[in-house]
Every structure is written in structure tokens, then in C-alpha cells.
């Protein structure tokens, strides 16, 4: 018997779009904070953080495109549905857990 009674199995397009927008805005705030607060002694750390955030922003943009083309929520490797719970946590994720673990 499932304990997920009443819990949606998939995010709606609206929910996915909202989550992606929230993630994007959060990352942009982080970038601004890094640019405003880091001194010259912290250049290496600032560069690493900036690069990581920019990679995430690209992933968010790619997820938005998948949303538009109808492939959002489908694993890019095995083509199975990515669980809604995973998409709630990482709305820009491209892989199911199994395929993600294989790639790392």
C-alpha cells in the first residue's frame, strides 16, 4: 500500500517552471554576493564558486528548454521518468538516480 496518497506523481509544467525560476534567481543572488564580497586574497575561491554557479545556471537553462520541448522529467540516459521527489529537490536534474550514480 502506497503512503503517497494524494501526492502528485509528476510536477506540473507550472510547478516545474516555478521551481526552475526560483533556482535561477537563487543562483543569481549567490553570484552577486560573491562578486560584491570577495577580496583579492579569495580570488581562487571566488572563481571556483562562480564557475560552479554558472554551470548550474546552464543546467537550469537546459531544463527550461526540456520543459518547452516536452522531455522535462525524463532521464537523458535511460529515458525513464525521473521521480517527482527528485525533481522537487533538483528541478534541473537530467538523470534518474541510477544513471547519475553510473556517471560519477
Z-matrix of the N, CA and C atoms (Angstrom, degrees):
N
C 1 1.451
C 2 1.522 1 109.12
N 3 1.297 2 117.36 1 132.27
C 4 1.465 3 122.81 2 -176.61
C 5 1.521 4 111.40 3 -78.79
N 6 1.338 5 115.82 4 141.53
C 7 1.464 6 120.61 5 175.96
C 8 1.521 7 111.19 6 -95.42
N 9 1.314 8 117.87 7 3.40
C 10 1.461 9 122.71 8 -177.13
C 11 1.526 10 111.43 9 -96.21
N 12 1.317 11 118.41 10 33.27
C 13 1.452 12 122.21 11 -178.88
C 14 1.526 13 109.14 12 -58.81
N 15 1.322 14 115.67 13 127.62
C 16 1.450 15 120.51 14 178.64
C 17 1.524 16 114.39 15 81.03
N 18 1.303 17 117.69 16 -5.35
C 19 1.469 18 121.41 17 -179.33
C 20 1.523 19 108.94 18 -88.46
N 21 1.333 20 117.99 19 127.59
C 22 1.468 21 119.47 20 -178.87
C 23 1.525 22 111.37 21 -65.24
N 24 1.320 23 116.39 22 142.69
C 25 1.463 24 122.03 23 179.02
C 26 1.526 25 111.77 24 -81.19
N 27 1.327 26 116.83 25 -20.16
C 28 1.463 27 122.04 26 -179.21
C 29 1.521 28 109.48 27 -137.25
N 30 1.319 29 116.00 28 150.70
C 31 1.457 30 119.40 29 172.23
C 32 1.522 31 107.91 30 -77.01
N 33 1.310 32 116.56 31 142.80
C 34 1.454 33 118.84 32 173.62
C 35 1.528 34 107.96 33 -74.14
N 36 1.307 35 116.80 34 163.97
C 37 1.463 36 121.17 35 177.45
C 38 1.518 37 109.68 36 -58.28
N 39 1.311 38 116.77 37 -42.23
C 40 1.468 39 121.49 38 179.63
C 41 1.532 40 110.59 39 -61.65
N 42 1.345 41 116.92 40 -46.97
C 43 1.468 42 120.56 41 179.29
C 44 1.528 43 111.18 42 -62.16
N 45 1.315 44 116.31 43 -43.98
C 46 1.468 45 120.39 44 179.71
C 47 1.526 46 110.31 45 -62.49
N 48 1.318 47 116.74 46 -44.91
C 49 1.462 48 120.98 47 179.76
C 50 1.531 49 110.46 48 -61.06
N 51 1.335 50 117.39 49 -42.64
C 52 1.463 51 121.71 50 178.30
C 53 1.527 52 111.28 51 -62.52
N 54 1.312 53 117.11 52 -44.71
C 55 1.465 54 120.93 53 -179.70
C 56 1.530 55 111.04 54 -64.51
N 57 1.315 56 116.42 55 -42.09
C 58 1.470 57 119.77 56 178.34
C 59 1.524 58 110.99 57 -64.04
N 60 1.307 59 116.92 58 -42.16
C 61 1.468 60 121.11 59 178.93
C 62 1.531 61 110.44 60 -63.78
N 63 1.308 62 116.54 61 -41.81
C 64 1.472 63 120.30 62 177.27
C 65 1.527 64 110.75 63 -61.52
N 66 1.328 65 117.02 64 -45.89
C 67 1.475 66 121.11 65 178.72
C 68 1.530 67 110.51 66 -60.87
N 69 1.322 68 116.38 67 -44.07
C 70 1.468 69 121.17 68 179.58
C 71 1.522 70 110.79 69 -60.55
N 72 1.324 71 116.26 70 -49.08
C 73 1.466 72 120.43 71 -179.43
C 74 1.524 73 111.51 72 -62.16
N 75 1.324 74 117.05 73 -40.34
C 76 1.467 75 120.64 74 178.05
C 77 1.520 76 111.37 75 -61.20
N 78 1.326 77 116.63 76 -43.14
C 79 1.471 78 120.34 77 -179.54
C 80 1.530 79 111.17 78 -67.44
N 81 1.331 80 117.33 79 -36.86
C 82 1.465 81 119.81 80 178.03
C 83 1.528 82 111.05 81 -66.46
N 84 1.323 83 117.34 82 -37.14
C 85 1.462 84 121.05 83 175.65
C 86 1.525 85 109.70 84 -63.38
N 87 1.317 86 116.79 85 -42.58
C 88 1.467 87 120.96 86 177.68
C 89 1.526 88 111.10 87 -60.21
N 90 1.321 89 116.75 88 -44.89
C 91 1.475 90 120.50 89 179.00
C 92 1.521 91 111.18 90 -59.25
N 93 1.331 92 116.65 91 -46.04
C 94 1.464 93 120.07 92 179.46
C 95 1.524 94 111.25 93 -61.60
N 96 1.312 95 117.25 94 -40.64
C 97 1.462 96 121.22 95 179.77
C 98 1.525 97 110.81 96 -65.26
N 99 1.303 98 117.20 97 -40.49
C 100 1.469 99 121.17 98 178.69
C 101 1.523 100 109.90 99 -64.04
N 102 1.326 101 115.64 100 -46.65
C 103 1.464 102 119.86 101 -178.65
C 104 1.526 103 112.02 102 -64.71
N 105 1.311 104 117.24 103 -33.62
C 106 1.462 105 121.05 104 -177.07
C 107 1.526 106 113.27 105 -81.71
N 108 1.323 107 117.80 106 -28.52
C 109 1.448 108 119.15 107 -170.12
C 110 1.507 109 117.39 108 -107.65
N 111 1.286 110 119.47 109 -14.56
C 112 1.467 111 120.71 110 -174.00
C 113 1.519 112 111.49 111 -84.38
N 114 1.319 113 115.14 112 134.52
C 115 1.462 114 120.96 113 176.08
C 116 1.513 115 110.62 114 -94.52
N 117 1.340 116 117.21 115 175.94
C 118 1.458 117 120.86 116 -176.85
C 119 1.530 118 113.69 117 -61.68
N 120 1.321 119 117.90 118 -30.73
C 121 1.465 120 120.53 119 -179.96
C 122 1.519 121 111.41 120 -68.80
N 123 1.317 122 117.06 121 -17.97
C 124 1.462 123 121.95 122 -177.21
C 125 1.531 124 112.31 123 -104.17
N 126 1.307 125 117.38 124 20.02
C 127 1.468 126 121.10 125 -173.94
C 128 1.525 127 112.59 126 -59.85
N 129 1.323 128 117.77 127 -43.73
C 130 1.470 129 119.81 128 -178.78
C 131 1.525 130 111.52 129 -62.89
N 132 1.324 131 115.91 130 -44.28
C 133 1.461 132 120.62 131 178.62
C 134 1.524 133 110.19 132 -64.15
N 135 1.314 134 117.11 133 -44.80
C 136 1.467 135 121.87 134 179.32
C 137 1.526 136 110.52 135 -59.76
N 138 1.329 137 116.73 136 -44.41
C 139 1.466 138 120.48 137 179.86
C 140 1.530 139 111.76 138 -63.36
N 141 1.327 140 116.80 139 -41.28
C 142 1.462 141 120.64 140 179.21
C 143 1.529 142 110.93 141 -65.99
N 144 1.323 143 116.08 142 -43.99
C 145 1.468 144 119.73 143 179.32
C 146 1.523 145 110.93 144 -64.94
N 147 1.311 146 116.52 145 -42.68
C 148 1.465 147 120.87 146 179.47
C 149 1.520 148 110.71 147 -62.01
N 150 1.323 149 117.29 148 -44.18
C 151 1.467 150 121.14 149 179.60
C 152 1.527 151 111.04 150 -62.59
N 153 1.333 152 117.13 151 -41.78
C 154 1.470 153 120.65 152 179.67
C 155 1.525 154 110.67 153 -64.46
N 156 1.309 155 117.09 154 -42.84
C 157 1.467 156 120.49 155 179.80
C 158 1.524 157 110.41 156 -66.79
N 159 1.315 158 117.95 157 -39.09
C 160 1.463 159 120.36 158 178.79
C 161 1.530 160 111.15 159 -65.73
N 162 1.339 161 117.48 160 -36.25
C 163 1.473 162 120.19 161 175.42
C 164 1.529 163 109.73 162 -63.28
N 165 1.322 164 116.62 163 -42.85
C 166 1.463 165 120.36 164 179.16
C 167 1.526 166 110.95 165 -64.30
N 168 1.330 167 117.11 166 -40.55
C 169 1.464 168 119.94 167 176.93
C 170 1.524 169 111.35 168 -60.69
N 171 1.321 170 118.04 169 -38.06
C 172 1.470 171 121.33 170 176.58
C 173 1.523 172 110.78 171 -65.56
N 174 1.334 173 116.66 172 -39.22
C 175 1.465 174 120.54 173 177.54
C 176 1.535 175 110.16 174 -64.62
N 177 1.323 176 116.93 175 -40.18
C 178 1.463 177 121.17 176 178.06
C 179 1.525 178 110.13 177 -63.71
N 180 1.321 179 116.46 178 -43.18
C 181 1.472 180 120.50 179 177.51
C 182 1.529 181 110.97 180 -61.82
N 183 1.320 182 116.63 181 -42.85
C 184 1.467 183 120.61 182 178.76
C 185 1.530 184 111.04 183 -64.29
N 186 1.335 185 117.03 184 -37.51
C 187 1.464 186 120.45 185 177.34
C 188 1.526 187 110.35 186 -64.85
N 189 1.321 188 117.11 187 -38.17
C 190 1.461 189 120.61 188 176.10
C 191 1.523 190 111.14 189 -61.34
N 192 1.311 191 116.50 190 -39.07
C 193 1.463 192 120.33 191 177.28
C 194 1.529 193 110.93 192 -66.84
N 195 1.343 194 117.06 193 -40.16
C 196 1.471 195 120.19 194 177.08
C 197 1.527 196 110.44 195 -63.30
N 198 1.324 197 116.00 196 -34.94
C 199 1.460 198 120.29 197 176.76
C 200 1.527 199 109.90 198 -62.01
N 201 1.327 200 116.10 199 -43.21
C 202 1.470 201 120.96 200 179.65
C 203 1.529 202 112.52 201 -67.71
N 204 1.337 203 116.70 202 -38.54
C 205 1.471 204 117.93 203 -175.98
C 206 1.530 205 113.85 204 -91.24
N 207 1.339 206 116.16 205 3.40
C 208 1.455 207 119.64 206 173.73
C 209 1.522 208 115.73 207 85.64
N 210 1.324 209 118.76 208 9.19
C 211 1.462 210 120.55 209 179.76
C 212 1.520 211 113.07 210 -104.49
N 213 1.335 212 117.36 211 2.68
C 214 1.459 213 121.21 212 179.39
C 215 1.527 214 109.40 213 -61.58
N 216 1.322 215 116.18 214 136.05
C 217 1.452 216 121.11 215 178.42
C 218 1.511 217 113.93 216 86.99
N 219 1.328 218 116.70 217 5.13
C 220 1.450 219 122.36 218 176.96
C 221 1.517 220 108.38 219 -113.05
N 222 1.325 221 117.06 220 131.27
C 223 1.461 222 121.70 221 -179.05
C 224 1.527 223 109.79 222 -60.40
N 225 1.316 224 115.94 223 130.16
C 226 1.465 225 121.42 224 -179.59
C 227 1.518 226 112.64 225 -70.80
N 228 1.326 227 117.16 226 -14.00
C 229 1.460 228 120.51 227 -178.75
C 230 1.529 229 112.13 228 -98.79
N 231 1.331 230 116.89 229 -54.71
C 232 1.469 231 119.68 230 -173.68
C 233 1.529 232 113.56 231 -106.32
N 234 1.327 233 117.65 232 -4.97
C 235 1.466 234 124.25 233 176.65
C 236 1.526 235 114.33 234 67.96
N 237 1.342 236 117.87 235 16.56
C 238 1.459 237 119.33 236 173.69
C 239 1.525 238 109.14 237 -86.36
N 240 1.317 239 115.82 238 162.75
C 241 1.463 240 120.82 239 179.01
C 242 1.533 241 109.69 240 -70.38
N 243 1.318 242 115.92 241 133.87
C 244 1.458 243 121.57 242 174.15
C 245 1.523 244 106.56 243 -82.04
N 246 1.335 245 118.24 244 129.54
C 247 1.469 246 119.99 245 -177.94
C 248 1.532 247 112.09 246 -57.71
N 249 1.337 248 114.93 247 143.19
C 250 1.469 249 121.02 248 -179.56
C 251 1.519 250 111.29 249 -57.30
N 252 1.321 251 117.49 250 -35.11
C 253 1.462 252 120.68 251 179.76
C 254 1.522 253 111.13 252 -61.04
N 255 1.324 254 116.50 253 -40.27
C 256 1.472 255 120.85 254 178.77
C 257 1.523 256 110.13 255 -66.63
N 258 1.324 257 116.53 256 -42.12
C 259 1.460 258 120.78 257 179.98
C 260 1.530 259 111.96 258 -68.71
N 261 1.323 260 117.08 259 -27.96
C 262 1.458 261 119.85 260 176.65
C 263 1.523 262 110.29 261 -67.15
N 264 1.327 263 116.49 262 -37.32
C 265 1.461 264 121.59 263 -178.63
C 266 1.530 265 111.07 264 -79.99
N 267 1.323 266 116.42 265 -46.11
C 268 1.474 267 122.77 266 -179.60
C 269 1.523 268 108.39 267 -126.88
N 270 1.321 269 118.32 268 82.63
C 271 1.467 270 120.22 269 -173.81
C 272 1.524 271 114.29 270 -64.58
N 273 1.306 272 118.39 271 -12.92
C 274 1.465 273 121.21 272 -179.13
C 275 1.526 274 112.93 273 -102.29
N 276 1.319 275 117.52 274 6.13
C 277 1.462 276 121.41 275 -176.27
C 278 1.530 277 110.63 276 -63.90
N 279 1.342 278 115.50 277 142.18
C 280 1.468 279 121.23 278 -178.22
C 281 1.521 280 113.78 279 -102.61
N 282 1.336 281 116.25 280 -17.45
C 283 1.459 282 120.02 281 -172.28
C 284 1.526 283 112.08 282 -125.95
N 285 1.330 284 116.27 283 151.32
C 286 1.456 285 120.82 284 169.87
C 287 1.531 286 107.18 285 -69.92
N 288 1.318 287 117.29 286 168.04
C 289 1.466 288 121.00 287 -176.63
C 290 1.517 289 111.25 288 -59.80
N 291 1.329 290 117.55 289 -43.85
C 292 1.466 291 120.97 290 -177.88
C 293 1.525 292 111.40 291 -60.27
N 294 1.312 293 117.45 292 -47.67
C 295 1.473 294 120.82 293 -179.43
C 296 1.525 295 110.91 294 -69.23
N 297 1.321 296 118.28 295 -35.33
C 298 1.464 297 121.58 296 177.34
C 299 1.524 298 109.79 297 -62.59
N 300 1.325 299 117.20 298 -43.11
C 301 1.463 300 121.23 299 -179.99
C 302 1.521 301 111.13 300 -65.38
N 303 1.324 302 117.20 301 -35.85
C 304 1.469 303 120.34 302 178.08
C 305 1.522 304 112.18 303 -65.15
N 306 1.330 305 116.54 304 -32.30
C 307 1.467 306 120.24 305 -175.16
C 308 1.524 307 113.34 306 -83.80
N 309 1.334 308 117.58 307 -9.96
C 310 1.464 309 119.80 308 -179.46
C 311 1.499 310 112.96 309 -103.94
